[in-house]
């Protein structure tokens, strides 16, 4: 990583302070827990895990040092489901992260859209990154952008999809101001995560398999010869 891309010492220090704050909140939630699966404890746990992960990454990028923290996987992060057996409604919560990998491509795409559907006001919202993003996500469905992000100058990051059960549908407009607040983790029916972390784990497994294959290819030639002789003897005895 280049020096220009490295986090500053102040950023690392701020991340460390965030971990301390998250630790205090987690302990307070545990001390005040209302039951075995208290949502407040679950939320505080996630906040602590996220803060520790950010600190770990910044510490490594700045100082090439690591922490002893181990963030559990998502398989065990959700409490048992306690929602209705036959929900009358469901909510689908989706988050997708992107990196703006090619700003010029992003701006060019937005300018094409703006030229095609221009309102004649003379404003050029496509001249800025945030303006271009607004144009593209207004013109294209989010799923369409997710299916071909490179065409928009974007690079896929982590994503998650949660399906939560509800007793009844929400009132129109009731949750639009804060769409992701108030989610009860005990009503999550299923969850699907996509992350580079999982890709790294798979690549590590593949590397391990490759190492085993290479070790087998490097067997002692004399041992290979002995094995071939044994096979010849077995074939001869079978003929007899």
N, C-alpha and C positions, 0 to 999 in steps of 0.2 A: 504494500500500500504506500502511495506517495505521501510526502509530508503534507501536501496541500489537502489531501483527503482525510488526514488523521484528525480525530477529535481533539479539542483543546483540553488542557489540564482542568480548566474550569468546568467543562462539560462532564468530565469524569467525576469531579468532586460533586457536582450537582446530582449526578446519577447515584453516587454513594449516599448522599443525603436523602434521596428519594427512597432508597432501600431502608434506611433507618426509620423514615416516616411510615413506610409500609409495614415494617416489623411491629411498630407500636400499634398501628391500627389492627393488625392481625391478632396481636395479643389481647387487645381490648375486646375484639369480637369474640375470641375464644372464652375470655373471662365472663362475658355477658351472654353466652350462647343460650338459646331457648330450648334446644333439643339436639339430638344426635346429628340431624341434617339441617342445621340452621343456615338459611340462605346468606345471612350476613357473614358467617364464617367462610362460606364458599367464595363469596365475592372478595373478601379480604385476602383469602389464600391466592386467588387469581391475580390480584393487584400486587401482592408480594412476589409472586412468581414472575410477573411481567417486569417489575422493577429490578429484580435480581438478574434477569436475562439481559436487560438493557445495560446494566452496570458491567456485567461480565463481558459483553461485546465491546463496550467502550474501553474498558480496562485493557483488554487484549490488543485492540487497535492502537491504543496510545502507548502502552508500556510492554506489550508482548507478555502479559501476565494473565493468569487465570484465577478463578475463585473455586472453592470447594462445593459451590452450590450445584445441585442436580435437579433440574426441573422435570417433574413427572410428566409422562405422556398423557394425551387427552383421553386415553381409554379409561383411566381411573379418576378423571377429574370431575365428572358429573355425579351428583348424588343419585340414588335410586329414584325411578319415576314414580310419582304419587298422584298423577293427574287422573282425569276421568277415564274409565275403561272404554267408553264409547264417546269420544269428544264430538261436540256439535260443530266445532270450528277449529281451524289450525292457523297458525301464523308461521310464515317462512322468513327467517332472518338470514340475510346474505351479506357477507363482507368480502370484497375483493381488493387486494392491494396491487398497485402498479408503480413501477419506476418510470419516470419520463426519460426514456433512453435516447430518443432522437427528437429534440425540441423542434428542429426545423421541419421534420416530417409532420409532426403534430400541427404546427402552424400552417403548413401547406394544405393539409387536409381540411382544416377549419376554414381557410381562405376559399377553397373550392366550394364548400358548402355555402359560405356566406355570399359568394358571387352568384350561386345558383338560386338562392332563396332570399336575396337581399331585399330589404324593405325600403330602400331609397333614402334612408335617413342620413347616409354619409358616415355613420359610425363604423369603426373597424374594430369590433371586439376580438377578431381573430389575430390582432397584432400582439396580444399578450398570451402567456401560457394559460393563465386562469380563464381568460376570455375564450381561448380556443377550446379548452376542456368543456366549458359551458355549452358552446355551440355543438360540439361533437356528441356529447351525452344527451343533448336535447334532440338532435337529429336522428341518432341511432339508438336502438335498444341496447341496454347494458349487456345482454347476452350476446348480441352481435359483436360488440367490441371485444367481449371476452373470448369469442371464437377466433378472432384475428387481430390481436392487439398490436402486432408488429406493423401492420398497415397504418396504424395511428401513432406510431412512434413510441409505443408503450412496451414495457417489459413486465411480464407476469410476476407477481410476488405470491405471498401466501393468500389463501382464501378459505372461508369457512361457511357452512350452511347449517342452520339449526331449524328444526321443525318442532314447534311447541303446540301443545294442546290447549284448547280453551273451552269453557262451558258454553259460550255464546260469542257471536261476532261482536267486535267493538263498534261503538257508535261512529258514524262517518266523521272523519277529521279529528277524532278524539286523541289519537296517538301521533299525529303527523309532526308535531313540534319536537317530540323526543321519541323517535321510533324504537330505540334499543334500550330504553330505560324500563325498569320494572319487570324484566324477564325473570320468571320463576324457574331456576335451574331444575327443580323437581318435576317440571311439566315438559321438559325437553324429551320429545318422543325419539328423535334420532339426530345424529350430528355427523357431518362429513367434513373432513379437513384436508386441505392440499397444502403442502409445505415443502420447501427445499430441504428441510431437516430430514424428512422421510426419504427423499432422494439420496441424501448422503448416506443414510443407513443402508439402503439397497445397494449403493455403490460399494460400500465397505464389505457387504456380504459377497458381492460379485468378485471383489478383489481377493477375498479369502478363498473362494472357489478356484480362481485363476492360480493362486499360489499352490493349492493342492494339486491342480493339473500339472503345473510346472514341476512340482516335486516328483510326481509319478513319471513324467517324461525323463527325469534325470536319474532313474533307477540304475543301479550298477549293471553294466553290460554283461558281466559274468553271471549275475543273477538271472538276467533275461535269457542267457544261453542255457542255464540249468533248467529254467522253466520250459524252454522249447524242447530240451531233451526229454523231460518228463512227459510232455504231451506226445512226443514221438513213441515212447515206450508204451503209453496207454493205448495209442492207436494200434501198435503192433500186437499187444495182448488181445485187443478186441478182435483183430483179424484171425488170431488163432482160435 
